[in-house]
């Protein structure tokens, strides 16, 4: 077994997961803003479980449920949850999101969060687990937003991170499900690079959108104050 990815308050084993701990998931887990009353959280496509673990650290009164379709990633998330300081508040289900939102009844969440697959099928490899974790046909936008709209509480939030060039598509899809963008942060690797990612948070309430930009690095391995402030409670070596 390879060494775990060590955060300040928890560790993440990732040797069985096609998608390892990465900047996107950590950014989303640190960036999302949830109301103090957010007692129920759903992590769609948990992978290693890193986002769930971050939210368990941030929201001490929350109960967090995660869904993972890949068998190996599911078992790894379960193990990571069991070894966390908040094991009693973390639960993982082996299912697709489509199966889950069709089967549950009378259940809503105050926060639904996802780092969804977003690569096109033309980029597929021969690794089925990696394809499931990375490719959009495993969880199409339409299914993601429809399921979120079904399971979100009236005052709840739905948050995700996607490529910047899919931002308009996400906004259009959300509106069909009566979800409105409330926060958008566009992420650049450095000051000269193009915008690569959009952190997005939706809700049923239509209001003025809080739009901002986040730059990660000033130069190689020299991080901006804004990025450091965002992730300082998590990364061990920052």
Residue pairs with C-beta under 8 A, 6 or more apart in sequence:
1 13
1 15
2 13
2 14
2 15
4 11
4 12
4 13
4 14
5 11
5 12
5 13
5 14
5 20
5 21
5 48
5 50
6 236
7 53
7 54
7 234
7 235
7 236
8 233
8 234
8 235
8 236
9 57
9 85
9 234
10 53
10 57
10 80
10 83
10 84
10 85
11 80
11 83
12 21
12 48
12 49
12 50
12 53
12 80
13 48
13 76
13 79
13 80
13 83
14 20
14 21
14 48
14 76
15 76
16 72
16 73
16 75
16 76
17 47
17 48
17 70
17 72
17 73
17 76
17 129
17 133
18 70
18 72
18 73
18 127
18 129
18 130
18 132
18 133
18 134
19 47
19 48
19 73
19 130
19 133
19 134
20 48
21 48
21 50
23 216
24 115
24 161
24 197
25 47
25 50
25 51
25 115
25 161
26 50
26 54
26 231
26 234
26 235
27 161
27 187
27 197
27 199
27 214
27 230
27 231
28 51
28 113
28 115
28 159
28 160
28 161
28 199
29 50
29 51
29 53
29 54
29 55
29 58
29 113
29 234
30 54
30 230
30 231
30 233
30 234
31 159
31 185
31 199
31 230
32 55
32 111
32 113
32 157
32 159
32 199
32 201
33 157
33 183
33 201
34 41
34 55
34 59
34 110
34 111
34 157
35 110
35 155
35 157
37 110
37 155
38 59
38 62
38 110
38 111
38 156
38 157
39 61
39 62
39 63
39 110
40 62
40 63
40 65
40 108
40 109
40 110
40 111
40 153
41 52
41 55
41 59
41 62
41 63
41 64
41 65
41 109
41 110
41 111
41 112
41 113
42 64
42 65
42 66
42 67
42 109
42 111
42 112
42 113
42 151
43 49
43 51
43 52
43 55
43 64
43 65
43 66
43 67
43 113
43 114
44 66
44 67
44 97
44 112
44 113
44 114
44 116
44 139
44 144
44 147
44 148
45 67
45 68
45 69
45 97
45 114
45 115
45 116
45 117
45 133
45 139
46 52
46 66
46 67
46 68
46 73
46 74
46 77
46 92
47 68
47 73
47 77
47 115
47 133
48 73
48 76
48 77
48 80
49 66
49 76
49 77
49 80
49 81
49 90
49 92
50 80
51 113
51 115
52 64
52 66
52 77
52 81
52 90
52 92
53 80
53 81
53 84
53 86
53 90
54 234
55 62
55 64
55 111
55 113
56 62
56 64
56 84
56 86
56 89
56 90
57 86
57 233
57 234
58 233
62 89
62 111
63 89
63 91
64 89
64 90
64 91
65 91
65 92
65 93
65 109
66 77
66 81
66 90
66 91
66 92
66 93
67 92
67 93
67 95
67 96
67 97
67 100
68 74
68 77
68 92
68 93
68 94
69 94
69 95
69 96
69 97
69 132
69 138
70 129
70 132
70 133
71 94
72 129
73 129
73 133
74 92
74 93
74 94
77 92
78 92
81 87
81 90
81 91
81 92
84 90
93 100
96 138
96 139
97 139
97 143
97 144
97 147
98 139
98 143
98 147
100 147
101 146
101 147
101 150
101 151
104 151
107 151
108 151
108 152
108 153
108 156
109 151
109 152
109 153
109 156
110 153
110 155
110 156
110 157
111 156
111 157
111 158
111 159
112 148
112 151
112 152
112 156
112 157
112 158
112 159
113 158
113 159
113 160
114 144
114 148
114 159
114 160
115 160
115 161
116 136
116 139
116 141
116 144
116 160
116 162
117 132
117 133
117 134
117 135
117 136
117 138
117 139
118 134
118 136
118 162
118 163
118 166
119 134
119 135
119 136
120 135
120 136
121 135
121 136
121 137
123 134
123 135
124 131
124 135
125 131
131 138
132 138
141 166
141 169
141 170
141 173
142 173
144 160
145 158
145 170
145 173
145 174
145 176
145 177
145 179
146 177
148 158
148 177
148 179
148 202
149 158
149 177
149 178
149 179
152 158
152 179
152 203
152 204
154 204
155 203
155 204
155 205
156 203
156 204
157 182
157 201
157 202
157 203
158 174
158 179
158 201
158 202
158 203
159 199
159 200
159 201
159 202
160 170
160 199
160 200
161 197
161 198
161 199
161 200
162 170
162 197
162 198
162 200
163 196
163 197
163 198
164 186
164 187
164 194
164 195
164 196
164 197
164 198
166 198
167 184
167 186
167 198
167 200
170 198
170 200
171 181
171 200
174 180
174 181
174 202
178 204
179 202
179 203
179 204
180 202
180 203
180 204
180 205
180 206
180 207
181 200
181 201
181 202
181 209
182 201
182 202
182 203
182 205
182 207
182 209
182 210
183 199
183 200
183 201
183 209
183 210
183 211
184 198
184 199
184 200
184 201
184 209
184 210
184 211
184 212
185 198
185 199
185 211
185 212
185 213
185 214
186 195
186 197
186 198
186 199
186 211
186 212
186 213
186 214
187 195
187 196
187 197
187 198
187 199
187 213
187 214
187 215
187 216
188 194
188 195
188 196
188 213
188 214
188 215
188 216
189 196
189 215
189 216
189 217
190 215
190 216
190 217
190 218
190 219
191 215
191 218
195 213
199 214
214 224
214 226
214 227
214 230
215 224
215 226
215 227
216 223
216 224
216 227
217 223
217 224
217 227
218 224
223 238
228 238
231 238
232 238
